[in-house]
Amino acid sequence: MSKEPYKVLGIVAGRTMGNAEVLLRESLMEFDKLAPAETRIVRLRQLDIKGLSGDFDFLADAAQGGDGILKEDDDFEWLKEQILWADVIIFAACAFRYMPPSEVIVMMNRALGAGQSYIEACRAHPKFVGLIVVGGTNTMNYNLPLQYNALHAMCHGFQLVDQFYANWIRGKGHAVFQEQHLEQSRQLAQRILHKLEGYAVPEIKTRIMKLNPLEHTDDKFINLEGCPVCHSTVVHMVNDPLTLGQFTCSICGAKGRVEYHGGDLTYVWDDDSVAHNRLHADHDAQVIESYARAHALVAGEKTEVPEFPILTPENDPTPVKPRILALVAGPKNGTSELLARQALAAATQDGRFEGAILRILDYKIDGCLGCLVCKVNKRYRDSIDECVLRDDDRWVVGKLLESSAALFSVDAVNGFTYGQIVALIQRFGVNTRIAANGPQKAKRAWATIVASFDDEVKNATYATGKLGRYFCNPSLKVAEELLTNVPITGDGILANASALQQAVGVGRALASALAYTTAEPPLTGLVQRYNSMCPSCGLDMIELRSDMTVACAECDAEGEFKHIFGENDIVWDDYSVAHSRVTPFGVKLHVKHTGFSQSEDRDMLDDPLILSGQLAPYIEFGKVVMPEDLSLQPAWSDEQRTKVEKIIFSYPSEERFSLAIMQDIQNACGYVPKEAFPHIAEHLKVKRSALYSVATFYKSLGLKERGKHVIRVCDGTACHMGGSLVLIDQIEELLGIKPGQTTNDGLFSLELVKHVGSCALAPVMMVDDTVYNQVTLEKLEKIIADYRAAENDAVKEGELS
Amino acid sequence: MTKEDLLMPRFAENADVSILICCGTRCLSKGAVEVAQAIQKAVEASTKNVAVKLETKCTGCQGLCEFGPLVTVEPADVLYCQVSPEDATDIVESVGGSPVERLLFQDACGRRIVTRSENPFYAGQKQLVLDLVGKIDPTDIDDYLRNGGYRALAKALEMTSEQIVEEVIASELRGRGGAGFPTGIKWKTALSFDNYPKYVVCNGDEGNPGAFMDGSIMEGNPHALVEGLAIAALAVGAERGFFYIRDEYDLAVEHVQAAIDAAEARGIIGDDVLGSGRKVSLEVVRGGGAYVCGESTALMRSIEGKAGEPTAKYIRSVQSGLWGQPTVLNNVETLANIPRIILEGGKAFASLGANGSGGCNVFSLAGKIKRTGLVEVPMGTPLKVIVEELGGGARGDKPLKAVQTGGPSGGFIPADQMDLPVDFDSFSKNGAVMGAGGMLVMDESDCMVEMARYYVEFLSQESCGQCTPCREGLRLMLEILTDMTEFKGCEGDIELLELLGETMKDTSLCALGKSAPVPVLSGIENFREEFEAHITNQRCSAGTCGKHRNAR
């Protein structure tokens, strides 16, 4: 009895045929080789998935016993089908700003409205999962945990089999040269297959390569310590001097501590919390319960909160006094906004400052494409308009830079924050605005309020922290308030006196910090630090390593657990603290390490012959699946996609090849499909509009699909004199088409061309590549009849077989 | 390895008799491939091979396209016309004996002519560029080397840049693309700029309907162009060169690319040109089928991967062309002449021509003429000789009406001016346009108004639309001329056309717009009564206007 093929779903976030996709395909190819498998690839970036808009009615519905589905006009339902179909999921993503691309976060947000019945269906058919994270730089600390979290939101109850970081891959598609990472990809597939077949699989050991391979010839891997449940390598330190050395897993909430036994320090995980982690099936309903509990009205006296102007491009007054901008991510008039208003009221009480609110969820901020135009292209240096994407990002960032202080008041949703915030960070971070307005120059105070209806709020501070650090000087983080188990839609928060009081505290801290920053010298160290917090950036999330060393998840400052005076505490390394990524030294060091300046090396790897030769088998393999409305378009068949991608990657990344690429596509497909433009633009680093102007300028390029046979009648001078117009008339009579049209059966298209180089034998016509000269009307009829007959024969043959 | 070693053909020629099958685009469309296969089979089957060593070769265009497929037997110089695959055995068996009578060329009196040198079509020609086009296998670098190929490049390497430029100036070689700008002067200017990198470009974007000589040269002797462009690069101090070839010329693209690859593989060009340490790398860029890309600034933008829109020429491209660097742009035929100039000296080349235009010029004959095809004649040859002696006069012995030269933006030369010597200066003195070398012969059945309308329609489609005089002027002209061909013209239309034409000439941005009104103005100047007859009498002497106009 032959076994049914395994259903393997590859999900990829990042660029088309980027390194994440290459490694994913390597895995899928290995799987395909070892066992009967049906593989599908989903490119998240090609899907239209709407993020959360701040409307949580679907949760209220679930709280009253409904399914809790958020219905939107997008591809999410289709994605759910794909996930339910699969036995195995391999999820590969690239790293932007030490986080997964924002499309992953948007998917995670959206999964909050997946519906209870879908979650049950996922639990009923647990899948085996492999995670791959690809990046170009040294550190990606928090990527795998966040990716795990996103996949958990999307697909409850899976079992992680393997995961790895593939870092230091510096150019697009260059993963094909990294044998060690390709090997890891293959191992990942092998392990999953072993698991499926019921064999024992080695324990997951997450490693990361820490040294710069340009400067050190030996590859050095560092073994990370993973949580026993979710294998997250990042934990929150418990911020209390009495509980030194205790931590909580950032994803599943399992607790652990560092213990000292016989001269050695070890990590010890608490069995009870491991057994009752947040990912367990028992906890699925808890989200809904938390929501219901938090939204049960809080009794008490309601307070009035003053209103503040809401900034929009239409209502955009220039600040008169130093402005404190509250960036609010949450429902309209929801808790985040009300708390922000309360904080602003406290901060502007004495009339020295003014406050304003910006509702980030109202704006369209696309995720970073990773095209690196902003970094690579020197023309864009020191300019504020460097990103090729044109959306609301510019305006929002402009507002942030215009203000003197910022308050990030955000909701925590499924353990993280909204996709818009992540997109903002990634766009803001990659842009060279950092250099112009970032940590070195800006002196802005910032504070954070994170509110959640459940108790998972800490991770959101990772995002707001980044926002603050890119936007402001890290030392001016003045306050951070985390509110758990509060309603987020605003109902009843006005009766929650303690929450409002916390907001007032944030406002006051901001005002006093702002008073300092407007005068000299700048203020430092307002936030009180315990040892377990990173002394460089103030975050309390650390990466655990097997050798008892740690690294800050945000800034990569390094330290080590030591047993001192009877306590197990982190001792930070002074050099790495001073050179962490948030310091001016670190920024320089980091830019150097990312290697974008080392153009020679890039040129070598960009050699089209080497790269395209290596990439070809990957492009050919596999089937990329898309939602119906996309795949229904005949324009972009799977075969065409393969053809087009092969053509694109066979050329070096230089603008001058745009015409040649499109001509090759034209020859291969008969026209230039519109779906090809983004791919070409991405590869050549030119704007799509520029490509479009090329495509519409040249006659040899067409944007419409043509018939099976293209009849080209030459209307050059000699042929014109020889009667080409008569031929055109005759063809119109025979086929019913005019130049530029296609017959209804899709067999023939007619085009007029000027000059095919056979003027001596006018009139001339071509059918496909065959030239017919000195065409007469009889000859014309025969030619067309011949093609018709050949077609009929082919159809008959097809019917017979 | 020395230069001599590098230039040594890998395989020496050892055949006694060569059968050359013309595989130019036009003969191919008449079935030359089948003929070549049949002859190859016949040679293999033949017993002749024992006595005399036979070889077959597929060559470029042999010229007499009207009577293709052509087959030439060397060294006897026998030319067979309209050969079909069934004739293969006869041709092979006739080697050494008497030629196959029925395949021989028939002259006006019905006489059969055996050799090419006796053939009126070839006898009046002086072939400098076309010589090898019809003789060698374009895909075989050894064939080119056996015929003295790349010797000029070797010689140029021993000369200084200034010496090469001086030689080209002495040759009086004028740009064959149409403008007739002295090539040597262009190179000298480019050499004078001290701004590197520089580029050299070969313009193979033969967009002129009615012209096919550049395509034939690229197909038939690509190595001469590789050599010419490499010498140009040495002369101006460039290290990179581009062939910009129109995409419709599949065969030309293929052959030039193959020639570059072969020359690079032999170390003739590339990182170490003939062991001299100099660097010249060449590549092919395919055009996109836009007529305006024959204009230099548009062509360069097209190579840069942008839409081929011309820019104003305040700064010439020899100073600031491709990517803002000094760039020399030469036509295919110009470059094909370069190796000969270097080898035989500029003076000798200049002495072949006349009136300040050196050498010979290639023309493509098409239209209502008996023998269409490619001819090459010394500069200064009277037009009459080309049309009547070589081309055999108008087809069907109808009276000849005019010769159209210079492509869509060229003019008409009426029948009474057939004594005009063909060279740049004589033409421009007489208000005619030399152009690239397309010659279309028209007889009484061709209406001048319709021809003018046709050219304006062509140009209005090809105008890039950037500048108003060209875009709107052509649109208006087309409207007026279409009305005239439909007998709906009115009094004053001709004057309006003239006014429009003058405005366009003065104010358009690029050469396309400036020369676009030429066919209309030249038509009006030479055939005014025909234009008037369309308006006042609703009469078309050629009989093509009026009723047929519903075609589009």
Chai-1 contact restraints between the chains, C-beta under 6 A:
chainA,res_idxA,chainB,res_idxB,connection_type,confidence,min_distance_angstrom,max_distance_angstrom,comment,restraint_id
A,E655,B,G305,contact,1.0,0.0,6.0,A-B,restraint_1
A,R656,B,E304,contact,1.0,0.0,6.0,A-B,restraint_2
A,R656,B,G305,contact,1.0,0.0,6.0,A-B,restraint_3
A,S658,B,G305,contact,1.0,0.0,6.0,A-B,restraint_4
A,L659,B,G288,contact,1.0,0.0,6.0,A-B,restraint_5
A,L659,B,G305,contact,1.0,0.0,6.0,A-B,restraint_6
A,Q663,B,D247,contact,1.0,0.0,6.0,A-B,restraint_7
A,Q663,B,R286,contact,1.0,0.0,6.0,A-B,restraint_8
A,S693,B,A307,contact,1.0,0.0,6.0,A-B,restraint_9
A,V694,B,A307,contact,1.0,0.0,6.0,A-B,restraint_10
A,F697,B,A307,contact,1.0,0.0,6.0,A-B,restraint_11
A,Y698,B,G288,contact,1.0,0.0,6.0,A-B,restraint_12
A,Y698,B,G289,contact,1.0,0.0,6.0,A-B,restraint_13
A,Y698,B,A290,contact,1.0,0.0,6.0,A-B,restraint_14
A,K699,B,G289,contact,1.0,0.0,6.0,A-B,restraint_15
A,S700,B,D247,contact,1.0,0.0,6.0,A-B,restraint_16
A,S700,B,G288,contact,1.0,0.0,6.0,A-B,restraint_17
A,S700,B,G289,contact,1.0,0.0,6.0,A-B,restraint_18
A,G716,B,P209,contact,1.0,0.0,6.0,A-B,restraint_19
A,T717,B,P209,contact,1.0,0.0,6.0,A-B,restraint_20
A,T717,B,G210,contact,1.0,0.0,6.0,A-B,restraint_21
A,T717,B,L440,contact,1.0,0.0,6.0,A-B,restraint_22
A,A718,B,G210,contact,1.0,0.0,6.0,A-B,restraint_23
A,A718,B,A366,contact,1.0,0.0,6.0,A-B,restraint_24
A,A718,B,G367,contact,1.0,0.0,6.0,A-B,restraint_25
A,H720,B,Y454,contact,1.0,0.0,6.0,A-B,restraint_26
A,M721,B,G367,contact,1.0,0.0,6.0,A-B,restraint_27
A,M721,B,D446,contact,1.0,0.0,6.0,A-B,restraint_28
A,L725,B,A551,contact,1.0,0.0,6.0,A-B,restraint_29
A,D729,B,A551,contact,1.0,0.0,6.0,A-B,restraint_30
A,K754,B,P209,contact,1.0,0.0,6.0,A-B,restraint_31
A,H755,B,P209,contact,1.0,0.0,6.0,A-B,restraint_32
A,V756,B,E248,contact,1.0,0.0,6.0,A-B,restraint_33
A,G757,B,T25,contact,1.0,0.0,6.0,A-B,restraint_34
A,G757,B,F212,contact,1.0,0.0,6.0,A-B,restraint_35
A,G757,B,G215,contact,1.0,0.0,6.0,A-B,restraint_36
A,S758,B,T25,contact,1.0,0.0,6.0,A-B,restraint_37
A,S758,B,R26,contact,1.0,0.0,6.0,A-B,restraint_38
A,S758,B,S29,contact,1.0,0.0,6.0,A-B,restraint_39
A,C759,B,G210,contact,1.0,0.0,6.0,A-B,restraint_40
A,C759,B,F212,contact,1.0,0.0,6.0,A-B,restraint_41
A,C759,B,A366,contact,1.0,0.0,6.0,A-B,restraint_42
A,A760,B,R26,contact,1.0,0.0,6.0,A-B,restraint_43
A,A760,B,C65,contact,1.0,0.0,6.0,A-B,restraint_44
A,A760,B,A366,contact,1.0,0.0,6.0,A-B,restraint_45
A,A760,B,T372,contact,1.0,0.0,6.0,A-B,restraint_46
A,A760,B,G373,contact,1.0,0.0,6.0,A-B,restraint_47
A,L761,B,R26,contact,1.0,0.0,6.0,A-B,restraint_48
A,V771,B,S29,contact,1.0,0.0,6.0,A-B,restraint_49
A,N773,B,S29,contact,1.0,0.0,6.0,A-B,restraint_50
